[in-house]
Amino acid sequence: MSGLTVRASKPFALSALSHPWSQLLWDGLVLPALAVGSGLVVGGIILQLAGYQALPAFSAMFTGAFGTVLSLSTTLLRATPLILAGLGMAIAFRCSMWNIGAEGQLYAGAIAATFVGVRLEGWPPLLAVPTVLLAAFAAGACWGFIPGILRVRLGASEVVTSIMLNYVGIYLTSYLVTGPMREPGGTFPQSSPLAAAARLPRVVRDVLAPILNGLGFDVQLPNLRLHIGILIAIGTAIILHFLLFRTTLGYQIRAVGYNPVAARHAGISQGRTVVLAMLISGGMAGLAGGIEITGPINRLLQGFSPGYGYEAIAVALMAHNTPLGILLSGLVFGALRSGAEFMQLRASIPVVLVFMIQGLVILFIMGYAARRLLRTGG
Amino acid sequence: MLWVRLLLEAAFRLGPPLLYAALGETFAERSGIINIGIEGLMLTGAFLGFIGTFSTGSYLVGLGSAVAGALVLGLAFAFLTITVRANQIVVGAALNIFSLGITGFFFRTSYGGLTTVRAISIETLPLLPIPLLSDIPFLGPVLFQQSLLVYLALLLVPLSFFIIHRTALGLAIQAVGEYPRAADTAGINVYRIRYLCTLIGAVLAGIGGAFLSIAHTGTFIENMTAGRGFIALAVVILGRWNPYGVLIGALTFGASFALQLRLQTAGTQVPYQFLQALPYIVTILAVTAFRSRIAAPKALAVPYTG
């Protein structure tokens, strides 16, 4: 291998499920928990050094993440794009494609979702929502296709090209909402709102309440912002788990990532596999962007993503690129963000702290995973 | 002609941050280490360079803080990727996220607010015209009316070339990057060389970042590197892992940034977002057009198990 191809290292073994249970438990739960704990401890020390009270801050963070029904809803709301984009990253990483471009793919998805979504007035929601999400997936896939095909055909480093496309996507969004897609007559740099039919149903108001009322319960439920995107995220995680571990394509993706030479000898087309992986990867990030637009935001805004695309990398890595594990790691990072937003309100601590803790968590995971490596001498 | 001169001058002002980072990354990659965390290292350098200068009034303190911060992060990167053999891309990405968080956090808590950011600034590093040489028509103002950090960056190019291509250390670095097993057999300490090169890379990225805040803008903005570290990665590829090639690459990108800024102020019909996106699109085209497979160090990004 040459260029900027990176060989898969230990955590990206062919199948996480081939490990003995004890190791799965260790890698999947104990290590990440230790790393999150260590990240929080170091984050707390830094908070103290900056002159804040770490314990009340973290207590506010916990309340903001899990304390009330509202905060639980926000946690799931934040976890949704992280899980979806994280799943996408896992597919690419499994194939040893370092797609750092989720942020741009997310914006591409959001643009497409908005473009289609504002035009679907009068459509039945059952048709409108899938159409919009499909458009988002397709746009993200296109954005992911570029680094994939450039890598395969011209040997261009996907690390560099995918990162550069992030900036292109962000500036393109900025151009569209100040130019062609700007709300007619509006003063803000934003698009028109989506057609009502294209918006994701909310879990409580549109799903839970009608069911309960239908069963004869007469209960007043809070109207939470949580939308069915979280169910879509869970569904796609299960689908991608099967894709990765139970289908030929999944096997090919893992084989190319694990040992490209062996994969070639086994007759697997490396180029085709890489491009397909990047299509799915970008598509999932695009879907995350589409879900944000059809769910909580409902229109295209400049810089609407607080860096979900970069967080998604951490989400995938913490779960060792296992789709089902990403449900958990996405939830953890969603809680972190939701808690930090509350902490900013309550304790005036900037929410960017989240990035610091996430970076630390990944560094700790790499460090801890390695301790075992050192003990056994590699 | 004036227009061209101004553009070139700007290229020599905007190129050095890339040049520092890319020269450092050249050392790292020549030894087999790819550090995509240089984006974060630059950001840390920009932040510490600014804060150090702002709070003491001394550029040297600012620069020293930037170097110290980059060294600490570089050491963490080296430990995790070389000793512990963790994946280099993963650790680099984590470093970027961490740097974005910690610089933003401290900037907001110390100097800004939660939502508003107070505008604070310093005098940028003074220009230091070189007597006689700066009087040369055209070339004089472009090359010899710059700040000390620009001269240092330009001097580092032949120095890096000399070290990599003309010394025993350079030979060792190349051997470690091409075929570490053989280097090890020949008695070269692979780990030590990789640590050294990673730290050189980190320090130079830190200085490159500090250049942005103390020599170019005179202020710090959150995420002000805006992908320059990543562009530096592309510059290394374009320069074919050769310091002189890297120089040309860095100046080309410096010029593309400068052109973009000039076009914006010149009030063209092109939407400004397209101009802002220009350097990034140029980067994609450049890494695509210059096929780099042959020139890359063979052991790049492959952990060594001795």
Interface residues (C-beta under 8 A of the other chain):
Chain A: S2 G3 L4 T5 V6 R7 S9 P11 I46 A50 G51 Y52 W98 I100 I146 L150 L154 G155 A156 S157 V159 V160 T161 I163 M164 L165 N166 Y167 V168 Y171 L172 S174 Y175 T178 G179 G307 Y310 E311 I313 A314 L317 Q344 S348 I349 P350 V352 L353 V354 F355 M356 I357 Q358 G359 L360 I362 L363 M366 G367 A369 A370 R371 L373 L374 G378
Chain B: I34 I36 A76 L80 T83 V84 R85 A86 N87 Q88 I89 V90 V91 A93 A94 L95 N96 I97 F98 S99 L100 G101 I102 G104 F105 F106 R108 T109 S110 L114 E222 A226 G227 F230 I231 L233 A234 I237 P271 Q273 F274 Q276 A277 Y280 I281 T283 I284 V287 T288 R291 S292 R293 I294 A296 K298 L300 A301 V302 P303 T305
